[in-house]
Amino acid sequence: MNYLNNKPIIIGIDHGYGNIKTAHTCFPTGVTAHDKEPTFKNDLLIYEGGYYTIGEGHKEFAAEKMMDGDYYLLTLAAIGRELRIRHVTSARVHIAAGLPLTWVSEQKDAFRAYLLQNDSVDFTFRGANYHVEFAGADIFPQGFAAVAGNLGQFRGTNMLCDIGNGTMNVMYINKRRPVLSRCYTEKFGTHQCMLAVRESVLRQFGKTLDDATIERVLRKGTADIGERYLTAIRETAAEYVTGIFRRLREHEYDPELMRLHVVGGGSCLVRNFGEYEKGRVSFNDDICATAKGYELLAERRMKKTGGIV
């Protein structure tokens, strides 16, 4: 199907350090380049003569994602996944993406230019050929996008805490409005917790746990492993969450004076291992919430400006 002459398709992409999220999909932020076409092609991206397996491993933390060419490849894979859901192979696409709260004003123009480095692209992903023309791109603040659709619930004073793989973003929202002067970005994402867990288990038992096992315990609170390993992981996770609340208090978090809203992939750690007043802390466990929020904000901006020609 060809949609090149129709209204652009808005595709929200949350470029995480651990996972790339769209409104409907989530996959690890990993790219492996190959000299020739590999045997296994389930997540193979072919672009400009190069072969790339998407979703193997995770990217290291990078303060400026546009300095890393892999994020462009991951963007193409994200677009391919969303177009596949729509049964579309040719489309005009408007990208809705984001950056950590305190980086948006400084880096948004460069990130937009990075995403729009080509007017159009042709690529193959998962065996399907795609032609995409880019209609534009919007860059929004991470975290805030995840709650943009339900700001009506944010009465009084609220603190928003968005815990990703690489960063933790904090924003005050007063009477449904973000307080731009009270936005903070900390390099204290869940990757820091993963590293601490690995080090703890290695120090105590001389063993190396695979990431999948650690992630299962952090997300679910348990896994099919020995109790001593579970205890070590849980204790380390609890220490990490204690560190989260310590940083929130440094930004004047007071549970008696405000409500706390926790979003992002790390919200499950706070829920599973934190000590907090449950009636005053809420969680959004939808890992795709930020990407969905980007799309909502982009749609609102298009309506306000009269859309894109």
Salt bridges, closest charged atoms under 4 A:
ASP14 OD2 - LYS21 NZ 3.61
GLU37 OE2 - LYS41 NZ 2.84
ASP43 OD1 - ARG81 NH2 3.24
ASP43 OD1 - ARG126 NH2 2.78
ASP68 OD2 - LYS59 NZ 2.80
ASP70 OD2 - LYS59 NZ 2.77
GLU82 OE1 - HIS24 ND1 2.98
GLU82 OE1 - ARG86 NH1 2.75
ASP109 OD1 - ARG112 NH1 3.10
ASP122 OD1 - HIS131 ND1 2.72
GLU133 OE2 - HIS131 NE2 3.65
ASP138 OD2 - HIS94 NE2 2.91
ASP138 OD1 - ARG301 NH1 3.02
GLU186 OE1 - ARG247 NE 3.85
GLU186 OE2 - HIS251 NE2 2.91
GLU199 OE1 - ARG203 NH1 2.50
ASP211 OD1 - ARG198 NH2 2.93
GLU215 OE2 - HIS58 NE2 3.85
GLU227 OE2 - ARG234 NH1 3.39
GLU252 OE1 - ARG182 NH2 3.18
ASP285 OD2 - ARG271 NH2 2.58
ASP286 OD2 - LYS292 NZ 2.78
